[in-house]
Amino acid sequence: MSVTPESVPAAPVRILHLEDSRVDHALVKFSLQRCLPCFELTLVDTLDGYCQALRAGGFDIVLADYHLPGFTGMDAWEAGRQLGVDLPFVVLSGAIGEAAAVDLMHRGVSDYLAKDDMSRLGHVIERAIEVHQARRAQAQALAELAHSRQRLAELAEHLQTSIEQERADIAREIHDDIGGALAAVKFDLAWLGRRAPDPAMQQHIGSALEMLQHALGASQRIMMNLRPPILEQGLVAALQWLAASFERRTGLPVRLICSSEFIDLPRALQLVAYRTAQEALTNVSKHAQARAVDMELSDREGVLTLEINDNGRGLDAAALRKAKSFGLLGLKERAAKVGGWLDVSTSARGCSVILSVPLAPTDRDSPDCNTQEIKFDQGHFV
């Protein structure tokens, strides 16, 4: 014979009743028989017995009187919290005053019901259990979401580390293999050019040498973008090179202001700041239609701040929230991993990208260096 959901008996509501009056306990039992189809009511009348019952477990809800011999319902509530028991807790008592009832609810008690309104007891118990279960489900969902976000952050960190390692490997191969081969071909062509008697051949060799020089420059630029060795000279020097290279490539003037000539920072933090500036400048060249760019680097007041501003058309607010805005998302993940944050603001006057990272005392350089303003003219420092 098949079993339908209607034929399966409902699980009993297991109630721990904290009450010193046997008459009131009988009244509660009688009231519940009229409104709950199935329940189990366990009576305890001391704080020790109450705690022992909680340790044994197996209850769905606590129904407690407020005034008890030597203790109160709130003492029982606090005892349950100290035991780590998470159960809905309903106070069923005589008149305790409005202030006390409000205090009960503020401290986390599920509900309060006066004994002269016991006809509502079944409804109050069912509602308290439902609300409690909903809160537990929400808390579990939030915990799972936090865990998922943590795993995603760990994955993002792993991917960023893998990307940086891959960039380093590619840059090394470009330097060792492609760069070396191009340099060797250049030397051979130069040797041929010195010995070729035909002017037409000289012209072709000269053109080939120009192309090779262009290819060498491109390989060096790609290698620097992939893994800038200039970071070994510090973040300020790396940003100077990045700004000069950007201005030379795009023709946009760049003004770089630094709080110090040299800022001593951990390698990981230098790389985060450099990649932030690199991505911001890439967005300027692709989308901003700007006429100039300002960059400011500061380590004052215990915070490393890198700000990149352009005077272009700005970004659409929807573009900042779009699902495939991986460049900015990656920068925010990078900033978070070094304990910082990234702010992006946009308007009709341009776009601003600000990286802020609190510095440990050992991460900071001496604070008495003067602010340095560095300008570029055709890619050269002046």
Buried (B, 14 or more C-beta within 10 A) or exposed (E): EEEEEEEEEEEEBBBBBBBBEEEBBEBBBEBBEEBBEEBEBBBBBBBEBBBEBBEEEEBBBBBBBBEBEEBBBBBBBBBBEEEEBEBBBBBBBEEBEEEBBEBBEEEEBBBBBBBEEBEBBBEBBBBBBEEBEEEEEEEEEEEEEEEEEEEEEEEBBEEBEEEBEEBEEBBEEBBEEBBEEBEEBBEEBBEBBEEBEEEEEBEBBEEBBEEBEEBBEEBBEEBBBBBBEBBEEBBBBBBBBBBBBBBBEBEBBBBBBBBBBBBBBEEEBBBBBBBBBBBBBEBBBEBBEBEBBBBBBBBEEEEBBBBBBBBBBBBEEEEEEEEEBEEBEBBBBBBBBBEBEBEBEBEEEBBBBBBBBEBEEEBBBEEEBEEBEBBBEEBEEE
